[in-house]
Amino acid sequence: MASFLSGECHVSESGGCFSVADVNLKKSSEMANQKVIPLDKLEGYIDEYFGLSDGENSEDGCESDENENEAVFVEPTQQELIDVLEGNPANCAANVPDLDHVINQNLPSPMGPIAPEEESELDSDPECNISLHALRNRRRGFHDDMSDTEDENDENWKKVFYPHTPPIESFDGRPLRPSQVYPIRSSPLAYFSSFFSQEVINHILEQTNLYASQNRQKDWEDVTIADMKAFLGMLVLMGVHPLPNVDLYWSSDPLFRVDEIANIMTCKRFKKILKNLHLNNNTNMPKRGEAGFDKLYKIKPMISLMNTAFKNSANNTASQSIDECMIKFKGRSTLKQYMPKKPVKRGFKVWARCDSQTGYLFEFEIYTGKKENESETGLGAAVVKNLCKELIDENLENVHVAFDNFFASTELLQDLYQQKIYATATVRPNRTNLPQRIKPQKAKKGQPRKPILKLKKGQFKWRVNGNVGAFVWMDTKPVYVLSTAFFPKDKATCNRTQKDGSKEAVVCPMGILEYTKRMGGVDRFDQKRGTYPVARRSRRWWMRIFYFFIDAAITNAYILYTQNSRVRYPVTNLQFRTMLGRNLVDNYTSRKRTINSLPTFVTKRPTPDSRQKTVYGVPETLRLADVGTHLPGELPKYRRCRYCSSKGNSKKSKIECVRCRVALCAVPCFADFHQT
């Protein structure tokens, strides 16, 4: 009702009833029968005549109308109501503004409620410029005439309902699920292979051998599939156990040496593979200025392969977010960006579309710099549309996407809605096509400065333009939001921390809470990706992006693993990465195996009533995998049994497992060791 709480309020002395004689009254007579009602008595008149109050359910919600002292209400004539309800094309458009004074369906109008015949007549009349939905809005009390001085030029932003009904319940109705079924005992390698498939490994293998032959690398041995998997496994294990320098993993100092890594291959072999690692053929690369030149040529095939794998390995969820993430790099590259407000200030910028709840990465795009004739607003809209193209092509319905103020504009949200994608985003107040009522005003040259919107904490203003709702909510600072998914008038409460540390419930629009809930998908992905990363320093700029591919694949694999309902007790991210590294190595070695330096007895044997596991010094991924390949062999001398021997009770055997390389008693230790 705040839309008619301005100026003066005129009410007919006949008590709000419309008679036939009113049609024949002259304008001067009508003005004589009107009186001014002070604001403090307005509520009583509204309650008496229309059954409405200007209390908590007012049109403005929690808005503050400090400059409104009196309100005006002018009754429409009976002929004006008849012209609109009967769909008179000659007078319909002219009488639309006067209908703004019809309050709601309880209005004591002689015409009564809209009949079905009148609805069909209004809908079928092409010459009538008023829609049935707009008529209902006006009868509910939502008006096109804002009667605020700030809204005089806002022809498109009105205080009305959405013309659509957002399916809010459906935004959480399609959770993340893997595209294929993983058995309950699937290893981490099975999940990782969904992204780093045999095709990806073969591509890296071929390009690495090609690059080494082109450079005529001295003493080079072509890399095999086992070599490449072991190399990737070593990178994963090095991320779990980081050291300042790669050479330290092969150090003779026991403080730094890691036998599990050093025994896979020599340091010289590892460095040769790392030096010749390549992802695309340099001989076919177009030069700068030539047709087809691409700054990302060196990693272009991998970008396509990884994006395809990410999109095909899981179903698209109903709630997603789009944001930027950074790949740390301090070397020389034209792709490097400087973001002073980000935790990673220098590096490569990556646009990402992730699941809001789990952080699963569906698609990414590496930013290569500003293009000609492209503004920041155009860049943000182009990024969102490119990343949402997959959702549009699949013709998914009831999908919600959240993004921040770098991307948001009224035109973008309206365009996404036309493509059946709902969106909620913060917006910068200096964007074009925002309601003048809620954006801060700037003084024009030679004109007085307009007053800035003043709101107290918890208050908000809102307007609707087509399918887009805009609202500003006062927290510590004003928060500007656009949404096509949540009606801006819907309110909720949130706890805000005060200066003294206490919590206070503050009223805020529902769209603010939903945006906060659904915007963190990319941040969740970054959080998981940042734990135990494989990235290492390199002068080659694209190596950092290659490490990003590995970390993103491991992160997505772990998310699919945790979302598998068949897994009852999921392991931690650290355990998952450790098991994955060992799965990739798969007991591979390119050098003569040395005697294991681990203890030759059981290092931990719990009591029978304890829930702790026995520690044998052999990884379970090796001890329990492919039991049929674990065969007994003869030792040259007796060694302590790894299963039953302990510090207090030493038992020795000349039989060993040829795969685990540990001594075991023939009966029953050999069988029990590989089963429990």
Protein Blocks (a to p, Z undefined) as FASTA:
>chain_A
ZZmmghjadddfklopacfklmmpcfklmmmmpccddfklmmmmmmmmnopacbfkmmnl
maccfklmbdcdddddfklmmmmmnopaklmmmmmmmmmmpmblmlccfklpadfklmmm
mmmmmkbcbdfklmmmmmnopafblopaklmmmmkbccdddfbdcdfklmmmmccddfbd
cdfklcfklmmmmmmgfklmmmmmmmmmmmmmmnopghiacddfklmmmmmmmmmmmmmm
gcfbfklmmpcblklocfklmmmpcfklmmmmmmmgcfbdfklpccehiahiafklmmmm
mmmmmmmmmmmmpccdfbdcddddddddfbdcfkbccdfkbmblbdcdddddddfklopa
fbdcddebjcehiafklmmmmmmmmmmmmmmmnopghiacdddfklgcfklmmmmmmnop
acdddddfkbghiafklpccdddehiacdddddddehiacdddehjaccdddddfbccdd
ddfkbcfkbccddddddfkopacdddddfklmmmmmmmmmmmmmmmmmmgopabdcdfbl
klmmmmmmmmmmmmmmmmmmmmpmklmbdcdfklmmmmmmmmmnnopafbdcdddfbdfb
dfbdcdfkbcbdcdehiafklmmgokllmccdddfbdcddfklgcfklccddfbdcfklo
pacdfblklmmmmmZZ
